[in-house]
Amino acid sequence: MSVMSIRVDDERKKQLKAIASLQGKSMSSIVESLIDQYVEEFKTSRELDDDLKAIMKVSEPSFEEWDNDEDEIYDEM
């Protein structure tokens, strides 16, 4: 395990230390848990993006008639 240093203002540090103490946990374990949650949320949002892209790909043929020179002015919107 490696060491990572982060800067946190004194008030947040006090709050985290108090919560950790109340829960019988270390501050490190709480931060690790929060990092895990953040990473999982990121993965979930990426999966949702991929699902949305897949749905849009399926519907793409329905809009082929809109792909013409006249409508190119809307491509940058």
Secondary structure, 3 states (H helix, E strand, C coil): CCCCCCCCCHHHHHHHHHHHHHHCCCHHHHHHHHHHHHHHHHHHHHHHHHHHHHHHHHHHHHHHHHCCHHHHHHCCC
